[in-house]
Amino acid sequence: MSTIDVQVPGGRSRRRSRSLSQEVVDELSRRIGDGLLKPGDKLPTEAAIMRELDVSRTVVREAISRLQAAGLVETRHGIGTFVLEPSGEGAFRIDPATVTTIQDVLALLELRISLETEAAGLAAARRSDEQLQLMRQALDAFLAALEQGRETIEADFQFHLNIAGATGNRYFVDFMSYLGMTVIPRARLNTAQLSRDRQADYLQRVHREHEDILSAIALRDADAARAAMRTHLTNSRERLRRAHEAIEAR
């Protein structure tokens, strides 16, 4: 199945943005392969890469996510992104560049349902007030972007990453960071268009589901947090599944 274009404000396809991301991936991979960046070396900052390669912050973050998925780098929060030692053959990989079809995104959502449902429960039991505030800030950023017609993917991912952080288990954070913004379905597919919703209506529904998750975590209700997260991710999966069935029936 061919890749489905995603439209952004102004009608411009995200295919160009993905192409730019791949150019950044290729350049940083070349430097790693040539030994200009060695295992243990810290990558230049996002701002430095943006200036040098004349790309946006979103493009840089997408490129870093792909490099993480390829096992070339790892991001240590609050410190930076570092080059990894070459890994052996057969290591587990999810390459964001290959998550392009409805089937791919559905499979990733199934993985997320099992992982993030438990993460939400643990976050409700273990979160600090500061971590709760970070989740609140992410949802405020999501709503602000929605109301201003800007992209909401980064704020959406940050909310889910903050929940992973509140589990107190670094492996949840590592795995979510490894997947990067690939975990947000509309980063790969025009989910509103596929489900025949207006984009604003679709994102308002996503926002309400996020608020339900946050409310349960704020109340330290682990069962309710698990249920809210499962509902949120299952709704995403079912909307895509129905869209996929409709396309296949044509």
C-alpha positions as a Python dict, from the first residue, in 0.01 Angstrom:
ca = {
    (1, 'M'): (0, 0, 0),
    (2, 'S'): (133, 343, -84),
    (3, 'T'): (216, 611, 169),
    (4, 'I'): (-75, 846, 249),
    (5, 'D'): (9, 1215, 237),
    (6, 'V'): (-64, 1427, 543),
    (7, 'Q'): (-180, 1782, 487),
    (8, 'V'): (-74, 2072, 708),
    (9, 'P'): (-216, 2428, 726),
    (10, 'G'): (-191, 2599, 389),
    (11, 'G'): (-240, 2272, 202),
    (12, 'R'): (130, 2181, 190),
    (13, 'S'): (203, 1811, 206),
    (14, 'R'): (416, 1673, 485),
    (15, 'R'): (603, 1467, 225),
    (16, 'R'): (844, 1758, 181),
    (17, 'S'): (901, 1774, 559),
    (18, 'R'): (971, 1402, 566),
    (19, 'S'): (1215, 1445, 277),
    (20, 'L'): (1399, 1711, 475),
    (21, 'S'): (1402, 1484, 780),
    (22, 'Q'): (1559, 1209, 573),
    (23, 'E'): (1824, 1451, 447),
    (24, 'V'): (1915, 1531, 809),
    (25, 'V'): (1919, 1158, 890),
    (26, 'D'): (2147, 1091, 592),
    (27, 'E'): (2387, 1369, 688),
    (28, 'L'): (2416, 1271, 1054),
    (29, 'S'): (2441, 901, 960),
    (30, 'R'): (2722, 986, 721),
    (31, 'R'): (2912, 1169, 994),
    (32, 'I'): (2867, 872, 1227),
    (33, 'G'): (2976, 628, 955),
    (34, 'D'): (3279, 839, 864),
    (35, 'G'): (3386, 862, 1226),
    (36, 'L'): (3330, 1237, 1248),
    (37, 'L'): (3087, 1154, 1528),
    (38, 'K'): (3214, 864, 1738),
    (39, 'P'): (3037, 644, 1996),
    (40, 'G'): (2989, 852, 2309),
    (41, 'D'): (3003, 1183, 2122),
    (42, 'K'): (2721, 1427, 2181),
    (43, 'L'): (2529, 1543, 1875),
    (44, 'P'): (2508, 1917, 1808),
    (45, 'T'): (2210, 2086, 1971),
    (46, 'E'): (1880, 2111, 1788),
    (47, 'A'): (1943, 2482, 1735),
    (48, 'A'): (2288, 2415, 1588),
    (49, 'I'): (2153, 2153, 1347),
    (50, 'M'): (1870, 2387, 1248),
    (51, 'R'): (2115, 2665, 1165),
    (52, 'E'): (2368, 2445, 986),
    (53, 'L'): (2121, 2249, 772),
    (54, 'D'): (1857, 2525, 742),
    (55, 'V'): (1565, 2316, 865),
    (56, 'S'): (1292, 2354, 1126),
    (57, 'R'): (1290, 2216, 1479),
    (58, 'T'): (1018, 1969, 1380),
    (59, 'V'): (1238, 1833, 1100),
    (60, 'V'): (1533, 1794, 1339),
    (61, 'R'): (1324, 1613, 1599),
    (62, 'E'): (1183, 1378, 1339),
    (63, 'A'): (1536, 1302, 1219),
    (64, 'I'): (1656, 1235, 1573),
    (65, 'S'): (1360, 998, 1624),
    (66, 'R'): (1464, 804, 1313),
    (67, 'L'): (1824, 785, 1429),
    (68, 'Q'): (1705, 656, 1767),
    (69, 'A'): (1491, 393, 1597),
    (70, 'A'): (1790, 287, 1388),
    (71, 'G'): (1992, 237, 1707),
    (72, 'L'): (2249, 502, 1612),
    (73, 'V'): (2184, 748, 1894),
    (74, 'E'): (2009, 776, 2229),
    (75, 'T'): (1864, 1083, 2396),
    (76, 'R'): (1934, 1138, 2764),
    (77, 'H'): (1675, 1382, 2888),
    (78, 'G'): (1818, 1706, 3013),
    (79, 'I'): (2165, 1616, 2882),
    (80, 'G'): (2153, 1565, 2506),
    (81, 'T'): (2167, 1305, 2231),
    (82, 'F'): (2468, 1073, 2206),
    (83, 'V'): (2610, 838, 1944),
    (84, 'L'): (2581, 471, 2038),
    (85, 'E'): (2821, 185, 1986),
    (86, 'P'): (2728, -23, 1679),
    (87, 'S'): (2482, -293, 1779),
    (88, 'G'): (2486, -655, 1673),
    (89, 'E'): (2270, -805, 1401),
    (90, 'G'): (1913, -895, 1484),
    (91, 'A'): (1855, -619, 1739),
    (92, 'F'): (1495, -505, 1785),
    (93, 'R'): (1410, -208, 1564),
    (94, 'I'): (1107, -1, 1472),
    (95, 'D'): (1210, 235, 1193),
    (96, 'P'): (977, 539, 1188),
    (97, 'A'): (1038, 573, 814),
    (98, 'T'): (860, 239, 761),
    (99, 'V'): (548, 326, 963),
    (100, 'T'): (356, 460, 664),
    (101, 'T'): (41, 252, 608),
    (102, 'I'): (-281, 211, 804),
    (103, 'Q'): (-178, -146, 892),
    (104, 'D'): (155, -21, 1031),
    (105, 'V'): (-14, 241, 1248),
    (106, 'L'): (-277, -7, 1369),
    (107, 'A'): (-2, -249, 1474),
    (108, 'L'): (179, 29, 1660),
    (109, 'L'): (-144, 130, 1835),
    (110, 'E'): (-190, -228, 1957),
    (111, 'L'): (156, -212, 2110),
    (112, 'R'): (80, 125, 2268),
    (113, 'I'): (-247, 2, 2422),
    (114, 'S'): (-65, -264, 2621),
    (115, 'L'): (226, -39, 2715),
    (116, 'E'): (59, 294, 2789),
    (117, 'T'): (-246, 157, 2968),
    (118, 'E'): (-17, 28, 3242),
    (119, 'A'): (196, 343, 3228),
    (120, 'A'): (-110, 555, 3302),
    (121, 'G'): (-197, 341, 3604),
    (122, 'L'): (157, 363, 3740),
    (123, 'A'): (167, 738, 3676),
    (124, 'A'): (-154, 784, 3877),
    (125, 'A'): (-2, 596, 4169),
    (126, 'R'): (344, 751, 4157),
    (127, 'R'): (327, 1096, 3997),
    (128, 'S'): (459, 1404, 4174),
    (129, 'D'): (290, 1743, 4167),
    (130, 'E'): (566, 1867, 3937),
    (131, 'Q'): (507, 1582, 3693),
    (132, 'L'): (133, 1649, 3698),
    (133, 'Q'): (206, 2013, 3614),
    (134, 'L'): (416, 1905, 3314),
    (135, 'M'): (121, 1701, 3186),
    (136, 'R'): (-106, 2003, 3236),
    (137, 'Q'): (136, 2223, 3042),
    (138, 'A'): (146, 1975, 2754),
    (139, 'L'): (-234, 1972, 2729),
    (140, 'D'): (-247, 2351, 2749),
    (141, 'A'): (4, 2363, 2462),
    (142, 'F'): (-208, 2114, 2268),
    (143, 'L'): (-522, 2323, 2310),
    (144, 'A'): (-342, 2648, 2226),
    (145, 'A'): (-201, 2496, 1907),
    (146, 'L'): (-545, 2360, 1816),
    (147, 'E'): (-715, 2697, 1867),
    (148, 'Q'): (-445, 2873, 1663),
    (149, 'G'): (-454, 2622, 1379),
    (150, 'R'): (-100, 2501, 1447),
    (151, 'E'): (35, 2145, 1455),
    (152, 'T'): (-52, 1956, 1774),
    (153, 'I'): (168, 1648, 1728),
    (154, 'E'): (459, 1763, 1944),
    (155, 'A'): (235, 1860, 2240),
    (156, 'D'): (45, 1532, 2203),
    (157, 'F'): (366, 1328, 2218),
    (158, 'Q'): (496, 1535, 2511),
    (159, 'F'): (183, 1455, 2711),
    (160, 'H'): (230, 1082, 2659),
    (161, 'L'): (602, 1110, 2731),
    (162, 'N'): (528, 1297, 3056),
    (163, 'I'): (300, 1013, 3164),
    (164, 'A'): (581, 767, 3095),
    (165, 'G'): (811, 983, 3307),
    (166, 'A'): (566, 984, 3594),
    (167, 'T'): (577, 603, 3618),
    (168, 'G'): (915, 630, 3789),
    (169, 'N'): (1033, 351, 3556),
    (170, 'R'): (1295, 473, 3311),
    (171, 'Y'): (1222, 193, 3066),
    (172, 'F'): (882, 341, 2986),
    (173, 'V'): (1054, 670, 2906),
    (174, 'D'): (1327, 499, 2705),
    (175, 'F'): (1077, 307, 2497),
    (176, 'M'): (853, 608, 2430),
    (177, 'S'): (1160, 816, 2341),
    (178, 'Y'): (1278, 537, 2115),
    (179, 'L'): (949, 540, 1926),
    (180, 'G'): (943, 921, 1918),
    (181, 'M'): (659, 1112, 1753),
    (182, 'T'): (593, 805, 1537),
    (183, 'V'): (351, 703, 1815),
    (184, 'I'): (109, 980, 1716),
    (185, 'P'): (-102, 836, 1430),
    (186, 'R'): (-155, 1167, 1252),
    (187, 'A'): (223, 1207, 1226),
    (188, 'R'): (196, 930, 964),
    (189, 'L'): (-160, 945, 830),
    (190, 'N'): (-433, 1206, 787),
    (191, 'T'): (-645, 1040, 1054),
    (192, 'A'): (-922, 1300, 1046),
    (193, 'Q'): (-964, 1265, 672),
    (194, 'L'): (-958, 886, 690),
    (195, 'S'): (-1235, 884, 950),
    (196, 'R'): (-1423, 1155, 755),
    (197, 'D'): (-1411, 1398, 1045),
    (198, 'R'): (-1334, 1766, 1036),
    (199, 'Q'): (-978, 1805, 1164),
    (200, 'A'): (-1086, 2044, 1440),
    (201, 'D'): (-1362, 1806, 1558),
    (202, 'Y'): (-1121, 1513, 1556),
    (203, 'L'): (-861, 1700, 1761),
    (204, 'Q'): (-1120, 1833, 2005),
    (205, 'R'): (-1221, 1472, 2072),
    (206, 'V'): (-857, 1375, 2124),
    (207, 'H'): (-821, 1667, 2366),
    (208, 'R'): (-1123, 1555, 2570),
    (209, 'E'): (-981, 1204, 2592),
    (210, 'H'): (-648, 1349, 2712),
    (211, 'E'): (-830, 1552, 2977),
    (212, 'D'): (-1001, 1236, 3105),
    (213, 'I'): (-661, 1068, 3142),
    (214, 'L'): (-515, 1369, 3322),
    (215, 'S'): (-812, 1395, 3560),
    (216, 'A'): (-771, 1033, 3666),
    (217, 'I'): (-397, 1075, 3718),
    (218, 'A'): (-458, 1394, 3918),
    (219, 'L'): (-698, 1202, 4144),
    (220, 'R'): (-441, 922, 4180),
    (221, 'D'): (-705, 679, 4054),
    (222, 'A'): (-494, 412, 3886),
    (223, 'D'): (-787, 205, 3758),
    (224, 'A'): (-959, 508, 3607),
    (225, 'A'): (-631, 623, 3450),
    (226, 'R'): (-581, 282, 3289),
    (227, 'A'): (-939, 284, 3161),
    (228, 'A'): (-911, 637, 3022),
    (229, 'M'): (-586, 560, 2842),
    (230, 'R'): (-723, 235, 2702),
    (231, 'T'): (-1035, 418, 2580),
    (232, 'H'): (-824, 691, 2418),
    (233, 'L'): (-595, 453, 2230),
    (234, 'T'): (-871, 205, 2146),
    (235, 'N'): (-1080, 488, 1998),
    (236, 'S'): (-786, 583, 1776),
    (237, 'R'): (-742, 222, 1671),
    (238, 'E'): (-1111, 170, 1596),
    (239, 'R'): (-1139, 490, 1391),
    (240, 'L'): (-846, 377, 1179),
    (241, 'R'): (-968, 18, 1157),
    (242, 'R'): (-1307, 130, 1025),
    (243, 'A'): (-1139, 363, 776),
    (244, 'H'): (-914, 82, 660),
    (245, 'E'): (-1211, -153, 612),
    (246, 'A'): (-1394, 114, 413),
    (247, 'I'): (-1093, 162, 184),
    (248, 'E'): (-1048, -212, 136),
    (249, 'A'): (-1419, -247, 44),
    (250, 'R'): (-1396, 3, -241),
}
